[in-house]
């Protein structure tokens, strides 16, 4: 989400694992008409999320089975 709570429509978000069981895992998703992204069934570990078009990357530590919502400007 952007700071104003809006989604980012039609953008590609890259999720790359950088520690734990997540190392080497990479997934890309393109946001839908509401500008939302969803990554499912990720293993526990640390991930870097970034827009393909640039912007500030966000690092997230995810526990197995955890569900989180992320603001791309300021992190989880």
C-alpha positions as CSV (number, residue, x, y, z in Angstrom):
1,X,0.0,0.0,0.0
2,X,1.0,3.6,-0.5
3,X,1.0,5.9,2.6
4,X,-2.5,7.1,1.7
5,X,-3.8,3.5,1.8
6,X,-4.2,3.0,-1.9
7,X,-2.9,0.0,-3.8
8,X,-0.5,0.3,-6.7
9,X,-2.4,-0.9,-9.8
10,X,-0.6,-2.8,-12.6
11,X,2.9,-2.9,-11.0
12,X,5.2,-5.9,-10.5
13,X,6.4,-6.7,-7.1
14,X,9.5,-9.0,-6.6
15,X,9.9,-11.0,-3.4
16,X,13.4,-12.5,-2.9
17,X,14.4,-14.8,0.0
18,X,17.7,-13.7,1.7
19,X,17.9,-15.9,4.8
20,X,16.6,-19.1,6.4
21,X,14.7,-21.6,4.3
22,X,13.8,-18.6,2.0
23,X,17.3,-18.2,0.6
24,X,17.3,-18.3,-3.2
25,X,13.5,-18.2,-3.6
26,X,12.2,-15.5,-5.9
27,X,8.6,-14.8,-6.8
28,X,7.0,-12.0,-8.9
29,X,3.4,-10.8,-8.8
30,X,1.6,-8.1,-10.8
31,X,-1.0,-6.2,-8.9
32,X,-4.7,-6.4,-9.9
33,X,-7.3,-3.7,-10.5
34,X,-7.3,-2.8,-6.8
35,X,-3.6,-2.4,-6.7
36,X,-3.1,-5.3,-4.2
37,X,-0.4,-8.0,-4.1
38,X,-0.6,-11.4,-2.5
39,X,2.2,-14.0,-2.0
40,X,1.0,-17.3,-0.7
41,X,2.7,-20.3,0.8
42,X,6.1,-18.7,1.5
43,X,8.4,-20.6,3.8
44,X,9.7,-18.9,6.9
45,X,12.7,-16.6,6.5
46,X,13.8,-13.1,5.6
47,X,12.6,-11.6,2.3
48,X,13.3,-8.4,0.4
49,X,10.2,-6.9,-1.4
50,X,10.7,-4.3,-4.1
51,X,8.8,-2.9,-7.0
52,X,10.3,-3.9,-10.4
53,X,10.2,-0.2,-11.4
54,X,12.3,0.9,-8.5
55,X,11.5,2.5,-5.1
56,X,12.8,1.6,-1.7
57,X,13.1,-2.1,-0.9
58,X,11.4,-3.4,2.2
59,X,12.9,-6.3,4.3
60,X,10.5,-8.6,6.1
61,X,11.1,-11.5,8.5
62,X,8.3,-14.0,8.0
63,X,7.5,-16.9,10.3
64,X,6.0,-20.1,8.8
65,X,2.2,-19.7,8.6
66,X,2.3,-16.0,9.4
67,X,0.2,-13.4,7.5
68,X,1.3,-9.8,7.3
69,X,0.3,-6.6,5.5
70,X,3.1,-4.3,4.2
71,X,3.3,-0.6,3.5
72,X,5.9,-0.3,0.7
73,X,7.0,3.1,2.0
74,X,7.7,2.2,5.6
75,X,7.8,-1.6,6.0
76,X,5.6,-4.0,7.9
